[in-house]
Amino acid sequence: MSEQKFPCSLQACPRCHELFKCGAANIGVCQCNTISLSKEQLTFINQQYDTCLCINCLQVLQYDYEQQTALIIK
């Protein structure tokens, strides 16, 4: 049986307050590793939050950024 060197920690998402497993100590197993965010999207998120978010909130904020950008372009 192999032991994980850097286990995920249980945290409350600062946006939705739901508990999620944060894998910041081992990004290879982190949920956020499944979403591709542009530099601009990361900046948008980092301006609002200074800690890890759950995958659902990352997806919502990615969508929000795209919607705001689309409104500016129109």
N, CA and C atoms as a LAMMPS dump frame, in Angstrom:
ITEM: TIMESTEP
0
ITEM: NUMBER OF ATOMS
222
ITEM: BOX BOUNDS ff ff ff
-5.0000000000000000e+02 5.0000000000000000e+02
-5.0000000000000000e+02 5.0000000000000000e+02
-5.0000000000000000e+02 5.0000000000000000e+02
ITEM: ATOMS id mol type element x y z
1 1 1 N 0.856 -1.185 0
2 1 2 C 0 0 0
3 1 3 C 0.896 1.24 0
4 2 1 N 0.706 2.115 -0.966
5 2 2 C 1.517 3.333 -1.013
6 2 3 C 0.837 4.462 -0.257
7 3 1 N 1.648 5.274 0.357
8 3 2 C 1.148 6.394 1.143
9 3 3 C 1.385 7.686 0.375
10 4 1 N 0.384 8.554 0.334
11 4 2 C 0.521 9.836 -0.343
12 4 3 C 1.409 10.75 0.483
13 5 1 N 2.417 11.35 -0.138
14 5 2 C 3.306 12.263 0.576
15 5 3 C 2.605 13.561 0.933
16 6 1 N 1.783 14.051 0.039
17 6 2 C 1.103 15.33 0.231
18 6 3 C -0.398 15.128 0.076
19 7 1 N -1.067 14.724 1.128
20 7 2 C -2.508 14.476 1.012
21 7 3 C -3.297 15.761 0.787
22 8 1 N -4.451 15.597 0.211
23 8 2 C -5.348 16.735 0.026
24 8 3 C -5.919 17.128 1.382
25 9 1 N -6.138 18.415 1.558
26 9 2 C -6.74 18.879 2.812
27 9 3 C -8.179 19.294 2.546
28 10 1 N -9.019 19.103 3.528
29 10 2 C -10.418 19.488 3.432
30 10 3 C -10.531 20.959 3.805
31 11 1 N -11.078 21.764 2.886
32 11 2 C -11.202 23.205 3.103
33 11 3 C -12.597 23.675 2.714
34 12 1 N -12.979 24.81 3.245
35 12 2 C -14.235 25.451 2.846
36 12 3 C -13.922 26.443 1.736
37 13 1 N -14.658 26.365 0.656
38 13 2 C -14.479 27.297 -0.454
39 13 3 C -14.891 28.694 0.018
40 14 1 N -14.054 29.705 -0.205
41 14 2 C -14.394 31.051 0.251
42 14 3 C -15.562 31.682 -0.507
43 15 1 N -15.912 31.134 -1.659
44 15 2 C -17.013 31.689 -2.453
45 15 3 C -18.356 31.064 -2.09
46 16 1 N -18.426 29.729 -2.075
47 16 2 C -19.706 29.042 -1.834
48 16 3 C -19.796 28.405 -0.446
49 17 1 N -18.674 28.342 0.251
50 17 2 C -18.572 27.789 1.613
51 17 3 C -18.756 26.275 1.682
52 18 1 N -18.776 25.608 0.538
53 18 2 C -18.847 24.141 0.518
54 18 3 C -17.46 23.571 0.813
55 19 1 N -17.423 22.409 1.445
56 19 2 C -16.153 21.742 1.699
57 19 3 C -15.665 21.071 0.422
58 20 1 N -14.35 21.136 0.204
59 20 2 C -13.753 20.465 -0.945
60 20 3 C -12.346 20.02 -0.574
61 21 1 N -11.827 19.065 -1.342
62 21 2 C -10.473 18.578 -1.107
63 21 3 C -9.502 19.43 -1.907
64 22 1 N -8.694 20.19 -1.187
65 22 2 C -7.691 21.05 -1.821
66 22 3 C -6.387 20.273 -1.941
67 23 1 N -5.859 20.232 -3.135
68 23 2 C -4.611 19.516 -3.37
69 23 3 C -3.46 20.443 -3.681
70 24 1 N -3.468 21.643 -3.129
71 24 2 C -2.413 22.616 -3.417
72 24 3 C -1.025 22.079 -3.073
73 25 1 N -0.944 21.214 -2.085
74 25 2 C 0.347 20.639 -1.708
75 25 3 C 0.838 19.622 -2.737
76 26 1 N -0.06 19.125 -3.565
77 26 2 C 0.275 18.165 -4.614
78 26 3 C -0.629 18.449 -5.81
79 27 1 N -0.289 19.458 -6.579
80 27 2 C -1.144 19.983 -7.643
81 27 3 C -1.55 18.904 -8.652
82 28 1 N -0.771 17.858 -8.768
83 28 2 C -1.097 16.786 -9.706
84 28 3 C -2.389 16.061 -9.387
85 29 1 N -2.804 16.081 -8.122
86 29 2 C -4.044 15.411 -7.722
87 29 3 C -5.144 16.402 -7.377
88 30 1 N -4.902 17.673 -7.564
89 30 2 C -5.875 18.707 -7.207
90 30 3 C -6.973 18.816 -8.268
91 31 1 N -8.194 19.094 -7.813
92 31 2 C -9.324 19.281 -8.728
93 31 3 C -9.06 20.408 -9.721
94 32 1 N -8.378 21.445 -9.274
95 32 2 C -8.159 22.599 -10.153
96 32 3 C -7.25 22.252 -11.328
97 33 1 N -6.582 21.124 -11.241
98 33 2 C -5.739 20.665 -12.336
99 33 3 C -6.571 20.206 -13.534
100 34 1 N -7.895 20.103 -13.351
101 34 2 C -8.775 19.642 -14.428
102 34 3 C -9.387 20.788 -15.224
103 35 1 N -9.092 22.028 -14.843
104 35 2 C -9.644 23.187 -15.546
105 35 3 C -8.493 24.007 -16.127
106 36 1 N -8.693 24.494 -17.324
107 36 2 C -7.674 25.3 -17.984
108 36 3 C -8.102 26.765 -17.951
109 37 1 N -7.372 27.561 -17.182
110 37 2 C -7.679 28.985 -17.056
111 37 3 C -6.599 29.807 -17.739
112 38 1 N -7.017 30.82 -18.469
113 38 2 C -6.057 31.715 -19.11
114 38 3 C -5.431 32.627 -18.055
115 39 1 N -4.371 33.292 -18.423
116 39 2 C -3.718 34.249 -17.521
117 39 3 C -4.711 35.338 -17.106
118 40 1 N -5.528 35.789 -18.039
119 40 2 C -6.522 36.824 -17.757
120 40 3 C -7.594 36.322 -16.79
121 41 1 N -8.029 35.088 -16.991
122 41 2 C -9.026 34.506 -16.089
123 41 3 C -8.456 34.349 -14.679
124 42 1 N -7.207 33.902 -14.58
125 42 2 C -6.559 33.775 -13.272
126 42 3 C -6.449 35.125 -12.574
127 43 1 N -6.104 36.153 -13.322
128 43 2 C -6.019 37.497 -12.75
129 43 3 C -7.38 37.937 -12.239
130 44 1 N -8.42 37.715 -13.021
131 44 2 C -9.795 38.045 -12.638
132 44 3 C -10.17 37.355 -11.322
133 45 1 N -9.854 36.077 -11.21
134 45 2 C -10.176 35.314 -9.999
135 45 3 C -9.325 35.784 -8.822
136 46 1 N -8.031 35.986 -9.055
137 46 2 C -7.129 36.414 -7.979
138 46 3 C -7.449 37.805 -7.452
139 47 1 N -8.101 38.632 -8.245
140 47 2 C -8.518 39.957 -7.773
141 47 3 C -9.659 39.852 -6.766
142 48 1 N -10.369 38.733 -6.783
143 48 2 C -11.516 38.541 -5.894
144 48 3 C -11.223 37.617 -4.717
145 49 1 N -10.322 36.659 -4.915
146 49 2 C -10.03 35.647 -3.895
147 49 3 C -8.525 35.439 -3.791
148 50 1 N -8.06 35.205 -2.579
149 50 2 C -6.622 35.014 -2.391
150 50 3 C -6.273 33.613 -1.89
151 51 1 N -7.211 32.695 -2.039
152 51 2 C -6.978 31.314 -1.625
153 51 3 C -7.674 30.368 -2.599
154 52 1 N -7.498 29.083 -2.4
155 52 2 C -8.07 28.081 -3.304
156 52 3 C -9.593 28.088 -3.275
157 53 1 N -10.167 27.764 -4.422
158 53 2 C -11.62 27.65 -4.573
159 53 3 C -11.952 26.244 -5.056
160 54 1 N -13.199 25.836 -4.833
161 54 2 C -13.632 24.529 -5.336
162 54 3 C -13.748 24.59 -6.865
163 55 1 N -13.759 23.421 -7.479
164 55 2 C -13.81 23.352 -8.939
165 55 3 C -15.086 23.974 -9.494
166 56 1 N -16.21 23.807 -8.803
167 56 2 C -17.468 24.392 -9.286
168 56 3 C -17.374 25.909 -9.349
169 57 1 N -16.814 26.518 -8.321
170 57 2 C -16.687 27.978 -8.314
171 57 3 C -15.676 28.451 -9.354
172 58 1 N -14.61 27.698 -9.556
173 58 2 C -13.658 28.061 -10.608
174 58 3 C -14.346 28.067 -11.97
175 59 1 N -15.192 27.081 -12.214
176 59 2 C -15.913 27.014 -13.484
177 59 3 C -16.899 28.168 -13.623
178 60 1 N -17.586 28.515 -12.546
179 60 2 C -18.535 29.639 -12.576
180 60 3 C -17.791 30.946 -12.83
181 61 1 N -16.676 31.149 -12.155
182 61 2 C -15.911 32.384 -12.338
183 61 3 C -15.295 32.457 -13.731
184 62 1 N -14.899 31.326 -14.273
185 62 2 C -14.399 31.295 -15.646
186 62 3 C -15.507 31.743 -16.601
187 63 1 N -16.702 31.235 -16.401
188 63 2 C -17.857 31.611 -17.212
189 63 3 C -18.179 33.1 -17.028
190 64 1 N -18.178 33.574 -15.781
191 64 2 C -18.446 34.993 -15.505
192 64 3 C -17.459 35.894 -16.233
193 65 1 N -16.188 35.508 -16.218
194 65 2 C -15.166 36.294 -16.915
195 65 3 C -15.472 36.344 -18.409
196 66 1 N -15.803 35.208 -18.982
197 66 2 C -16.105 35.157 -20.416
198 66 3 C -17.323 36.011 -20.752
199 67 1 N -18.329 36 -19.9
200 67 2 C -19.524 36.816 -20.128
201 67 3 C -19.193 38.305 -20.048
202 68 1 N -18.41 38.697 -19.069
203 68 2 C -18.026 40.109 -18.932
204 68 3 C -17.185 40.558 -20.114
205 69 1 N -16.284 39.703 -20.553
206 69 2 C -15.435 40.024 -21.697
207 69 3 C -16.276 40.162 -22.959
208 70 1 N -17.257 39.293 -23.128
209 70 2 C -18.134 39.348 -24.301
210 70 3 C -18.932 40.646 -24.319
211 71 1 N -19.363 41.117 -23.162
212 71 2 C -20.119 42.374 -23.087
213 71 3 C -19.25 43.57 -23.455
214 72 1 N -17.988 43.525 -23.065
215 72 2 C -17.065 44.626 -23.369
216 72 3 C -16.776 44.679 -24.862
217 73 1 N -16.652 43.52 -25.487
218 73 2 C -16.328 43.446 -26.913
219 73 3 C -17.483 43.937 -27.77
220 74 1 N -18.725 43.718 -27.333
221 74 2 C -19.902 44.114 -28.125
222 74 3 C -19.99 45.562 -28.276
